[in-house]
Amino acid sequence: MNTKQLLSILKNQLKALEQEVILHDNHLAPQQRKLLLDTERFNQSLFIQHGAQLMPCIEQIRSSISQLEKQINLKLAPHTIALSCERIQDRFTAVKRALLTTSIDLKSKNQQRASSRARFAKRQALSHQESGFGWIASNVLQNSHEIYEELNKHLNWAKKFEQKIAEMESKLENCHSADKISLQNDILLMHRRLGKCRQAISYIEDRIQAFERPHQSHNR
């Protein structure tokens, strides 16, 4: 095989591979592209490329073939030309392998994210247990809709406690001395409930921030 035939074969291989890559890249959903955006799928010695799309690799192979053609025209040493050919074939092989492993890479990335979410939920549950607010259902703190409902519920309770305290303190001024101690104890108890409710509100608000933080980072 002469050099002209060699170049022709490589260019035809590239055309065929390019069509496969176009189909591959076009079939990737936006979420899949985003999922593998920062994933390095090749050895750096082969390609400078990150993410799910493989078209950048085609362009780099095309550049390698152009360089090989220049080497041949310059009549460089056969050993140099042979090394360039090997590198091009290694790149072809790597892209063909990547075409077959995209689904595996996506599955692996999804599993990593699921594990990360599970670890986060476990840390949240442990923090919840140790906080002294175990009476708030832990599953509520993992649901964006229910956690806001829980916050509103506690805000309403706090408002009712405040109104009840105001009513009782108003009665205290005109209360008979025999009933004063009992009413003062009731007011004290209501203040304790209000304090506990406000602590819960602060705790839930902290959990909302912690809940939303990983979602915000994933959407960037």
N, C-alpha and C positions, 0 to 999 in steps of 0.2 A: 504494500500500500504506500503510495507516495503522499507527500504532505498536502497536496491539493485535495486528494480523496479524504484524508484525515480531517481536514478543516470542514469539508462538506458534510461528513458524517456527524461531527460535533454540532454543527449549526442545525442540522435536521433533528438531532436529539434534543437540542435546546427548544426548537419550535414545538415539538411534541410535548415536552415537559411544561412549556409555558401554557399550553392549552389546558393541561391538567391543573396547573396552579391557578389559572383564571377561574375555572369551575370551582375549585376549592375555596378560594377567597370570596367569590360571589355568594357561596352557600353559607358563609359564616354569618350568624346573627349578630347584631350590634352588641348584645350582652356577652356573647362568646368572645368577640374581639376585645371587649373591655376586660374580660376575665383574665386573658392571657397577655394583656398589654405590656406588663413588666416582666414577662417570663422569657428567659434566655433559652432558646430551644436548640442551639447549635454550639459546638466548640468554637471559641473565638478565633481559632486559627483557620476556620473554614469560612465563617460569615460574620459580618457585623450586622446583627438583626435581632430584634426582640418582638414578641407578640405572635399572634396567630397567623397573620397574613404572610404569605411566602413570596409574593411578587418581588420584594427587594432582593431576594436571593437570585431570582432569574436575571435581574439587572447586573448583579455581581458576576454571575457566570458568563454573561454576554461580554462583560469587560475583560474577563480572563481569556476568553476565546480571541478577542481583539488583540490582546497582548501577545498571545501565542502566535497569531498571524504575523505580527511585527517581528517577533523573534525568528520566525521562519524566513521572512523577507530579508532580515539582516544576516541570515545564515549563521546563527549562533550555534554553539556546540550541541551535538545530538543529546548529550547528557542533560543540558539545560532545557531543551525542548521536551525531553522525556519526562522530566520533573514537572513541567507545566501541564503536560497531558495527564499525569497522575493526579495532580491537584484538581484539575477540571473534573475528572471522573469521580474523585472523592466528593466533590461538591454535588454532582449529579446524584450520587448514591444517598447523600445526606438529605437532599430535598425529597427524594422518593420515599425515604424512611419517614420524614416529617409529614408527608401527605397521609401516611398510614397511621401515624401516632397522634394526630390532632385530637381525636376523640378521647384517647387515653390521657393526654395532657389536660383536657378540659375536665375530665372526671376527677383527676388527681387534684386539680385546683379547687373544684367544688367540695371535695372531701376535706381539703385543708381549711376552707372557709367554714364548713359545717363544724369541724373540730374546734376552730377558733370561737365560733358562736357558742358551742357547748361549754367550752372552758369559761367563757365570759358569763354564761348563765349560771354555771356552778359557783363562780366567785360571787356573783350577785346573790345567789341563794344563801351562801355561807354568811355573807355580810348581813343579809336580812335576818338570819337566825340570831346572829350575835348582837344585833342592834337593839334588841328589846322590843321590837315591833313585829314579833312573830304572829300576832293576831291579825295582821294584814296578810291576806292570802298571797303566797309567793308567786302564784301564777298570774296574779293581777299585775305584778311589777314587771312582767315580761311581755305585756300587751299594751301597745301605745294607746288604744281606745279606753281600755279598762283602767289604766293607771290615771288618766285624766279624770275619769268618772270618780275614782277613789279620792283624788285631790278635791274635786268639787264637793263631794260628800263631806269631807272633813272641814272644808271652809264653811259649809252650811251649819255643821255642828258647832263650830267655833262661834259663829254669829248667834246661834240660839243660846249657847252658854253665856255669851256676853249680855244678851237681852235678859236672860233669866237672872243673872247676877245683879243687873241694874234694877230689876223689879224687886228682888229680895232686899237690896240695900235701901231701896225707897221705903219698903215696909218696915225695915229695921228702925227707922227714925220715929215711927208712930207705934212701934210694937210695945206690948205690955212687958214689963221687966221680967216676968216669969217665963215668957216665951223667947226672950232676947238671946239667951245662951244657945238654945236649940237652933234658932235662925242663924246665928253667927256660925255655928258648926256647919249648917247647910251651905252657907255662903263659902266657907273655907273649902268644903268638899267640891263645890262647883268650880272654884278657882283651880283646884287640883286637876279636875277634868279638863278645864280650859287649857291649862298648861300642858297636859299630856296631849291634847288635841293639836295644839300649836307645834309641839315637838314632832308629832306625826306629819303635820303639813310640811315642816322643814325637811323631814326625812324623805317624804314622797317627792318633793321638789328636787332633792339631790338625786334620787333614783331616776327621775325624768331626764335630768341632764346626763347621767351615766348611760341611760338607755338610748338617748338620741345621739350621743357622741360617736359610737361605732357605725351607726347608720349614716351619719354625715360624712365620715371618712371614706365609707364605701362608695358614696355617690360622687366623690370628687373626680 
